């Protein structure tokens, strides 16, 4: 049995490890991610708008209003390191189909909050609920998440707040570090400081959160990309912008209509494993795999954009017919 002094010494040792050892390294730039965004035409990018979060912080988002609104709304959640700017082409595709589009800079990204960190795990759910309450998107509303953003959508859709949206769309979602669809290190996209991550998890389990703003993940960005993307995540942000660690239960707890779209040539995830994973968890969600489409291209290639729009239209038609 450990006495109080032994426990205290153990916590001190873990704290020292978290502060000084085991942080993430900077992975070599992932060319396919860094280069694809250079070709995007950002003309027509809407200005940033702001809403007030529960803590009084002004958080950023962009809105794309169709000239002829015909089909409800979507809220788009960008992927890891990204911002609302990253989903410009996808947002334009939805707006062209008559859908009102809202794209927040998730706190810790873009113009929302402090870059790469948040105050506490659970703050992102609070922010999203505050956004919906203040923006009041036209019904029916679908929450769409790409990559890590898709993982966060799973987290939200499996929570007690899932009723804030009528349906959910997952675009090549991150499921978890132990999920069968994850390539090692996300195909080279991330480096995780696992010793630091584990030490901080142990400290958090006993209520010590002093070091949760330390970086535990770094992304494979070149120097130019670091000027407009988020280079690293703190422990708090990394723990929040993802599904629950028991991602299987998180998925089982989703009771709203949901669909999945991914590229068959995804270089970050094994997307052919998505459908078997969801089926094994009792979810008969439609899963669409697009030949020749990679990870980042899913939100940039016209074929990926069209598939996402069709998926939302099908989800909304299901609701209207129910």
Secondary structure, DSSP 8 states (H G I E B T S, - for coil): ---HHHHHHHHHHHHHHHHHS---------HHHHHHGGG---TT----EEEE-TTS-EEEEEEE--SS--S-EEEEE--TT--GGGGHHHHHHHHHTT-EEEEE--TTSTTSSSTT--SSTTHHHHHHHHHHHHH---SSEEEEEETHHHHHHHHHHTSTTGGGSSEEEEES----TTSTTB-THHHHTEEE-HHHHHHHHHHHHTT--TTTTSEEEEE---TTGGGTS--EEEHHHHHHSS--SSHHHHHHT--SEEEEEEETT-SSB-GGGHHHHHHHTT---EEEEETT--TGGGGTSHHHHHHHHHHHHHHHHHHHH-
